[in-house]
Amino acid sequence: MVTIYDIAKRAGCASSTVSKALNNSSQVSKKRKEEILALAKEMGYVPNSNARLLKTRNSWSIGILYSEDLNIGLEHHFFSGVLQEFKTYVESLGYEVTFVSKKVGAQSLTYLEWCKYKNIDGVLILTVDVDDVNLRELTESGIPIVTVDNGLINVPTIISDNFQGTRMAIEYLMLKGAKRIAHIAGPLRSFSAMERLQGYKETIAKCGVEVDENLIVEAYNYDYNSGKNALLQLVKQNHMMPDAIYAASDDIALGAIIALRELGYKVPNDVSVIGFDNIELTRYTSPSLTTVSQNKMMIGTEAAKHLIALINEETHITPGIVKRVPVELIIRESTK
């Protein structure tokens, strides 16, 4: 069996350097780390889990906390993409991922009890009910935790730049001549929905237009039917159809487009529509959807890097947003 001493001999360095590289320590340069990892892979090195556990007191296991509170579903393009990138990164360093549960067999546990039972090294929170009574216990436990897309939790957060994306969407619609721009907000129990609504109001005001509350409706969930229902509510609140609609997600936007079509309106001839996410389906719909694209690959990777750094005590826990990832406006057929 190949050992770190064998790798050190081939690499021409100390075994301690190999150990640090394999554990993603910041004390080894990126270039040297990549060389050692490549050599370890070439030589067929497999770490001994028992030895690693005794030496580092780590389980090499990361918990994934995912709640269905927003009815998004793990198959959602954004969250599934973030999770895949996160998983790929941490597994390349020897970690395994497992979903946090409230049960072990028939025994009910809190999130924290489950993590302690499984000796979890750290937790990635994808989505969660912020009112869950077990959540605060977990976030205040000292276990390294990172979340994505949610600034309502007092832990480090990696998130898309919702303000940048909203600003680009509204300014583009105005550039194309839209004067009355409505916003179908996401469920306001969602942090991202709150930021996108705030960005909408700020951008409208900065462009010298008074914010009309009648042009704002909330979709109950991030899904197609909620988008349809929100569009119908928007129609009830206004005597005339707005020039354009900025929706807080692509699924909401697609539901709104179907509702518009059923009411006899054409997109974009009568109403322009912009979504947020850039899910795969949007390029194939008719019309294809103009949308704000989130960089799920970068979000997943940055979340993984930050969590590993916390686990290795190479950075300090800083509650709140630690990184906003840039977004991109993708222009398609749903806008004039």
N, C-alpha and C positions, 0 to 999 in steps of 0.2 A: 504494500500500500504506500502510495506517495505521501510524504510528510512535508511540513513546512521547511524542514532542514534540507530536503532534496531540492525544493524550489529555491531556497536561499543559495544553495551551491550553484545552481544553474544561472541564477540571476546575479550572482556575484555580490551579495549583500548579506547582512545579518538576518538571522531567523526572526528577530524582533521586528525588523522592517517588514518582512513578509506578513507577519501576524497583524501588524497595524494596517497594512494595505488591504488584507482580506477582511478586516473589520471596518474598512472605509474611514480610517482615522485621518483627520486633517493634518496630522504631523508628517504625512507622506505626500509628496507633490502629486498632482493629478497625472502627469506624464509617467512618473515612476509607478504609481498605483495601477495605471492601465497596463503597463508592461508586465507587472507581476500577476495581475488578474488573467491576462492573456496566456502567460506562461503556465499558470496553475490549471487553466482550462485545457491547454495543450497536453499537459502531463497527466491529466485525468485525476486531479486532486479532489478528494471528497472529504470535507471536514468531519471530524468525529464529534457527533452531537453531545455525547456525554462529557467529553473533554472541554468543549466550548462552554457547556452549562456550568461545570465546576470552576472554570477559570474566570468567566465573565459574569456568572450568576444571571445570565440572560436565558430566556427560553427560545430565542430566535423565532418568536411568534408575535404577529401584529393583529390586533382585533379590528374588524370593520363594523362600525355601528351605522345601521341603515334602517330608518323608520319609514313606514308607509303613510305617515300623517298627511302628506300632500298628494297622495294618490298618484305619484309620478311613475312608480314601477322601476325596478332595477334595469329593465331593458331600455330605459330612456337613453337616447343617443348621447346626451351630455354626460350623465352620471356613469353610464356603462363605460364610456370612453375614458373618463377620469380614472375610474377604478382599474381599468386594464393597464393604463400607463403606470399608475401607482404600483400595481401588482408586479408588473414587469421589472420595475426598478428595484423594489425591495427583494424580490426573489433572486435577482442577479447578485445580491449581496448575501444570500443564504437564508433570508427570512421566509417564513410561510405566513399566509394570511388566513384568517378564519373569522366568520361572522359572530359578533357578540350576540349572545342570547340571554334570555331571562330564565333559562332552565338548564339543569344538568340532570338528565333522566327525567324523573317525575318531580324533582325538587325545584321549587321556584327560588330564584335568586335575583338580587338587584344587579345592575350593570357592573358595579364595583365588585360585588361578591363573585360574579362570574369571572371577571378579569383576574382577580386574585386567585381563584380556584385554578384557572388555566395558566397562571403565572405569565400573563401577557406583558410584553415589554413596552408596548405603546398602542395607541388607538387612533384610527382615522375615522372621523365622523363625516359621513357623506350627507345624509339628511337625518333630521331628528325632530321630535316634538319638543319644542323649547320649554313647554309647561310640564314635561314629564318629571315627576317627583324624584326619580332616580338619577336624573341627569346632573344636578348640582353636586350630588355626592361623588359622582365619578370625576367631574371636572375640577373638584377641589381636593382630590385624593393625592395629587402629586405625580400620578402616572402621566408620562409624556403623551400629549394629545394634540392633534392638528385637525382642523376642519376645513372644508371647502364650501364656498358659496353661502356661508352663514356667519354673519358678524354679531348675532344675538347671543352667542355663547362666549364666555370669558376665557377663551383659549386662542392660540395662534390660528389665523385664518388666511387661506390663499383663495383669492376670489377674482373673477373677471372685473375689468373696469367698467362697471355699469353706467357710470356717469359719462365716460368717454363714448360708449356705444350709443347711449340715448342722445347725446348731443349730436353725434354724426347723423343719426337717423332723422332727427327733427330738422337740422340744418339742411339736409339733403332735400327733404320734402318741401321746405320753404324755398329752396333754390329752384325747385321745379314748379313753383307757383302756388303751392298750397297755402291757404290763409287760415282756414279752420281745421286744426289738426286735433283729432280725438286720441285719447289714450285708454286702451283696455289694459288695466293693471292686472298683474298676477295676484294671487291670494296674499293679502297684506299681513298674514302671519309668516310670510316668507321674507327674509331679509333682502334678497335680491329684488323682489317685487317692490319693496319699500324704497330701495335706492333708485330703481328705474322710474318710479312715480315722482320721487323728489327731483331726479334729473330732468324729467319732462317739464315740471313746473318751473324749475330754474332756467332751463333753456328757452321756454316760451317767454318768460318774463324778460330775459336778457335780450331777446329779439324785439322787444318793445310791444309785445302783445299781452293784453290782460288775460290771465288764466280764467277760463270759464269752467266752473265745476260741473256743469251739465255735460261737458265733453269728456268727463272722466267716469268710467265704470270699473268695477272690480269683478274679475272672473274668480269664481269660488275655488277652482283648481287649475292646474297647468294642463288642461286637456281640451280636446276638440269640442265636446259638448258644452263645456264652460265658456268657450269662445263664442259658440253660437248663441247661447243664452245672454251673454254679456252684450253682444251686438244688438239683440232684440231690445234689451234694456236701454242701450244707447239711443236707439230709434225712438223709444217712448219718451226719453228725456229731451228730445230736440225736435223742433218743427221742420228742420231741414237737415239733410245728410251732410256730414262734414266732408271737406275736400280729401282728407287723408286720415288713416288710422295707424297709430303706432301701437302694436301689441307687445305685451311683456314676454311672450314666448311664441315659437313657431306653431305649436299645436293650437294655441289660442287664436293666432292669426288665421290658420287654415279653417278653423271652425267659423270664424267671422266671415271669411270669404264665401263659404258655402251658404251662410245665412243671407249674405248680401245677394248672392245669385238667386236664392229662393224668393227674395223680395223684388227681384227684377232689376237689380243694379249690376253693372259690369265693372270688373276690376281689370285694368286701372282706368278705363275711360271715364267712369263716374266717380270712383273712389280709389285712391292709391292705398296700398297696405304694406306695412313693414313689420317683420317679426323679429325674434331674438333667439338665437341658439345655432342656426344653420344645421339643422338635422338633415340627414341624408335625403329624406323624402322631398324636401323643398325644391330641389333642382328639377324634379320630375313632375311636379303638379302643374295644372293648367289654370291660370298662369303660374309660371315658376315664381317662387317667393323671394322678394328682396328681403334681406335679413342681416342681423348683426351676428357675426361668427365668433364663437368663443373658442379659445385655444385650449381644448381639453387635454391635449398632450402635454403642454407646458404646465397646466394646473396640476395634473396628476404627478408629474415628475417633481415639480417644486414642493408639493405636499410631502412626497416621499423623502426628498432630501432634507427638508426641515425636520420631519419626524425622526429620521435616523440621527440627525445632529443632536436632537433633544435626548434621544435614548443614549447616545454616546457622551452626553454632557459636554458637547462642543459648542453649544449655544444656550442662552438662557431663555426660559419661558417668558414670552412677551404677549400678554393677552391682547386680543383685537387683531386688526388686519395687519399682517406682516408683508404681504405682497399683493399688488393689484396687477393682474395679467392683461396686457393690451388686447383689444378686440379689433375686428375688421368689418367694414360695411361691404356686403356682397350685393351688388346691384343686379336684379333680374327683371322679370316681366311685370310684376305686380305693382310697379310704380311707373308713373308717366316719364 
